[in-house]
Amino acid sequence: MVTRLVANLVQNAIRHNHPGGRVGIDLSPGRGITVSNTGPHVPPDRVGELFEPFRRLHRDRTGSPEGAGLGLSISAAIINAHGGAVHTTANQDGGLTITVELPTPPPPPGHESSPTRTSH
Protein backbone atom coordinates (compact mmCIF):
# COMPACT_ATOMS: atom_id res chain seq x y z
CA MET A 1 0.00 0.00 0.00
CA VAL A 2 2.89 2.39 0.67
CA THR A 3 4.11 1.84 -2.89
CA ARG A 4 0.63 2.81 -4.18
CA LEU A 5 0.69 5.89 -1.90
CA VAL A 6 3.99 7.14 -3.30
CA ALA A 7 2.91 6.35 -6.87
CA ASN A 8 -0.34 8.30 -6.40
CA LEU A 9 1.46 11.34 -5.01
CA VAL A 10 4.06 11.40 -7.78
CA GLN A 11 1.50 10.72 -10.56
CA ASN A 12 -0.71 13.53 -9.26
CA ALA A 13 2.24 15.93 -9.08
CA ILE A 14 3.10 15.14 -12.71
CA ARG A 15 -0.48 15.12 -14.03
CA HIS A 16 -1.46 18.38 -12.31
CA ASN A 17 1.62 20.35 -13.27
CA HIS A 18 2.34 23.05 -15.83
CA PRO A 19 4.18 22.05 -19.03
CA GLY A 20 7.87 22.45 -18.25
CA GLY A 21 7.08 22.67 -14.53
CA ARG A 22 8.96 20.99 -11.69
CA VAL A 23 8.16 18.01 -9.50
CA GLY A 24 10.19 17.61 -6.34
CA ILE A 25 10.48 14.48 -4.22
CA ASP A 26 12.26 14.46 -0.88
CA LEU A 27 12.57 11.39 1.30
CA SER A 28 14.19 11.85 4.66
CA PRO A 29 14.25 9.72 7.81
CA GLY A 30 12.13 11.18 10.56
CA ARG A 31 10.39 13.56 8.21
CA GLY A 32 8.74 11.23 5.70
CA ILE A 33 8.19 11.89 2.02
CA THR A 34 7.46 15.28 0.51
CA VAL A 35 6.17 15.65 -3.04
CA SER A 36 5.69 19.09 -4.57
CA ASN A 37 4.90 20.54 -7.96
CA THR A 38 4.57 23.84 -9.79
CA GLY A 39 0.99 23.31 -10.94
CA PRO A 40 -1.95 25.67 -11.05
CA HIS A 41 -2.79 28.00 -8.18
CA VAL A 42 -4.78 26.19 -5.47
CA PRO A 43 -6.79 28.37 -3.10
CA PRO A 44 -5.61 27.40 0.42
CA ASP A 45 -9.21 26.95 1.60
CA ARG A 46 -9.77 24.26 -1.08
CA VAL A 47 -6.73 22.08 -0.30
CA GLY A 48 -8.65 19.76 2.04
CA GLU A 49 -11.31 19.11 -0.61
CA LEU A 50 -8.72 17.50 -2.88
CA PHE A 51 -8.52 14.50 -0.52
CA GLU A 52 -12.24 13.76 -0.90
CA PRO A 53 -13.31 11.14 -3.49
CA PHE A 54 -14.02 12.46 -7.00
CA ARG A 55 -12.77 15.94 -6.15
CA ARG A 56 -10.43 17.98 -8.26
CA LEU A 57 -9.65 21.65 -8.32
CA HIS A 58 -11.88 22.18 -11.36
CA ARG A 59 -15.47 20.98 -11.54
CA ASP A 60 -15.15 18.41 -14.37
CA ARG A 61 -15.82 15.17 -12.48
CA THR A 62 -15.48 12.38 -15.03
CA GLY A 63 -14.16 11.72 -18.49
CA SER A 64 -11.16 13.98 -18.03
CA PRO A 65 -7.55 13.15 -18.91
CA GLU A 66 -6.75 14.56 -15.46
CA GLY A 67 -8.12 11.40 -13.81
CA ALA A 68 -11.22 10.59 -11.81
CA GLY A 69 -10.29 12.47 -8.66
CA LEU A 70 -9.49 9.40 -6.56
CA GLY A 71 -5.67 9.53 -6.23
CA LEU A 72 -5.48 11.73 -3.15
CA SER A 73 -8.49 10.12 -1.45
CA ILE A 74 -6.86 6.70 -1.88
CA SER A 75 -3.61 8.19 -0.58
CA ALA A 76 -5.44 9.54 2.49
CA ALA A 77 -6.96 6.10 3.16
CA ILE A 78 -3.51 4.46 2.97
CA ILE A 79 -2.02 7.10 5.29
CA ASN A 80 -4.85 6.55 7.80
CA ALA A 81 -4.50 2.76 7.58
CA HIS A 82 -0.84 3.08 8.56
CA GLY A 83 -1.49 5.55 11.40
CA GLY A 84 0.25 8.35 9.53
CA ALA A 85 -0.36 12.03 8.96
CA VAL A 86 -0.46 14.23 5.88
CA HIS A 87 0.32 17.95 5.69
CA THR A 88 -0.62 19.78 2.50
CA THR A 89 0.23 23.33 1.56
CA ALA A 90 -0.80 25.36 -1.46
CA ASN A 91 2.40 26.83 -2.88
CA GLN A 92 2.44 30.60 -3.27
CA ASP A 93 3.34 30.40 -6.98
CA GLY A 94 0.99 27.48 -7.69
CA GLY A 95 0.94 23.75 -7.12
CA LEU A 96 1.01 21.82 -3.87
CA THR A 97 3.49 20.50 -1.37
CA ILE A 98 2.36 17.29 0.32
CA THR A 99 4.29 15.78 3.21
CA VAL A 100 3.41 12.32 4.48
CA GLU A 101 4.70 11.04 7.80
CA LEU A 102 4.31 7.36 8.60
CA PRO A 103 5.28 5.75 11.89
CA THR A 104 8.56 3.89 11.90
CA PRO A 105 7.83 0.16 11.65
CA PRO A 106 9.12 -2.02 14.46
CA PRO A 107 12.28 -4.01 13.74
CA PRO A 108 11.70 -7.52 12.38
CA PRO A 109 11.56 -10.33 14.94
CA GLY A 110 15.00 -11.39 16.11
CA HIS A 111 16.62 -8.10 15.08
CA GLU A 112 18.43 -6.25 17.84
CA SER A 113 17.69 -2.55 17.78
CA SER A 114 19.95 -1.69 20.70
CA PRO A 115 23.74 -1.77 20.55
CA THR A 116 25.39 -5.09 21.30
CA ARG A 117 27.21 -5.15 24.59
CA THR A 118 30.43 -7.02 24.99
CA SER A 119 32.30 -7.79 28.16
CA HIS A 120 36.06 -7.66 28.45
Wavefront OBJ file of the C-alpha trace (Angstrom):
o trace
v 0.000 0.000 0.000
v 2.885 2.395 0.673
v 4.107 1.842 -2.889
v 0.634 2.813 -4.180
v 0.689 5.887 -1.898
v 3.990 7.143 -3.298
v 2.912 6.352 -6.867
v -0.340 8.296 -6.397
v 1.461 11.337 -5.005
v 4.057 11.403 -7.783
v 1.504 10.720 -10.558
v -0.712 13.532 -9.263
v 2.239 15.926 -9.083
v 3.096 15.136 -12.710
v -0.481 15.120 -14.027
v -1.463 18.384 -12.313
v 1.618 20.354 -13.269
v 2.336 23.047 -15.831
v 4.177 22.051 -19.035
v 7.874 22.450 -18.249
v 7.081 22.672 -14.532
v 8.962 20.988 -11.688
v 8.160 18.014 -9.499
v 10.190 17.612 -6.339
v 10.476 14.485 -4.223
v 12.257 14.456 -0.882
v 12.572 11.388 1.304
v 14.190 11.854 4.661
v 14.254 9.719 7.814
v 12.130 11.175 10.558
v 10.390 13.563 8.208
v 8.738 11.230 5.700
v 8.193 11.889 2.019
v 7.459 15.277 0.509
v 6.165 15.653 -3.044
v 5.694 19.089 -4.567
v 4.902 20.536 -7.958
v 4.567 23.842 -9.791
v 0.993 23.307 -10.943
v -1.955 25.672 -11.054
v -2.788 27.998 -8.182
v -4.777 26.187 -5.474
v -6.786 28.366 -3.099
v -5.609 27.400 0.422
v -9.208 26.951 1.600
v -9.772 24.262 -1.081
v -6.726 22.080 -0.297
v -8.651 19.763 2.043
v -11.312 19.109 -0.610
v -8.719 17.501 -2.882
v -8.523 14.504 -0.519
v -12.242 13.762 -0.900
v -13.306 11.144 -3.485
v -14.024 12.457 -7.000
v -12.773 15.942 -6.146
v -10.425 17.976 -8.258
v -9.645 21.645 -8.319
v -11.881 22.179 -11.358
v -15.468 20.977 -11.540
v -15.153 18.408 -14.372
v -15.816 15.167 -12.475
v -15.478 12.380 -15.027
v -14.164 11.718 -18.486
v -11.159 13.976 -18.033
v -7.546 13.153 -18.912
v -6.750 14.563 -15.457
v -8.118 11.399 -13.812
v -11.222 10.589 -11.814
v -10.291 12.466 -8.655
v -9.486 9.405 -6.565
v -5.674 9.529 -6.234
v -5.480 11.734 -3.149
v -8.488 10.121 -1.449
v -6.857 6.696 -1.879
v -3.611 8.188 -0.577
v -5.439 9.538 2.491
v -6.955 6.103 3.162
v -3.514 4.464 2.974
v -2.022 7.096 5.293
v -4.847 6.554 7.799
v -4.503 2.758 7.581
v -0.839 3.081 8.563
v -1.486 5.549 11.402
v 0.251 8.354 9.535
v -0.365 12.032 8.958
v -0.456 14.234 5.881
v 0.325 17.947 5.685
v -0.620 19.776 2.498
v 0.234 23.329 1.556
v -0.796 25.363 -1.461
v 2.404 26.831 -2.881
v 2.440 30.602 -3.270
v 3.343 30.398 -6.976
v 0.988 27.481 -7.691
v 0.936 23.749 -7.118
v 1.015 21.822 -3.873
v 3.486 20.500 -1.373
v 2.357 17.288 0.324
v 4.294 15.779 3.209
v 3.406 12.317 4.483
v 4.700 11.044 7.802
v 4.306 7.357 8.596
v 5.276 5.751 11.895
v 8.559 3.885 11.899
v 7.830 0.164 11.647
v 9.123 -2.022 14.463
v 12.282 -4.014 13.743
v 11.703 -7.517 12.382
v 11.555 -10.333 14.944
v 15.001 -11.389 16.112
v 16.619 -8.097 15.083
v 18.432 -6.249 17.840
v 17.694 -2.550 17.783
v 19.950 -1.691 20.702
v 23.738 -1.768 20.554
v 25.390 -5.090 21.296
v 27.208 -5.152 24.594
v 30.427 -7.016 24.992
v 32.305 -7.788 28.159
v 36.063 -7.663 28.453
l 1 2 3 4 5 6 7 8 9 10 11 12 13 14 15 16 17 18 19 20 21 22 23 24 25 26 27 28 29 30 31 32 33 34 35 36 37 38 39 40 41 42 43 44 45 46 47 48 49 50 51 52 53 54 55 56 57 58 59 60 61 62 63 64 65 66 67 68 69 70 71 72 73 74 75 76 77 78 79 80 81 82 83 84 85 86 87 88 89 90 91 92 93 94 95 96 97 98 99 100 101 102 103 104 105 106 107 108 109 110 111 112 113 114 115 116 117 118 119 120
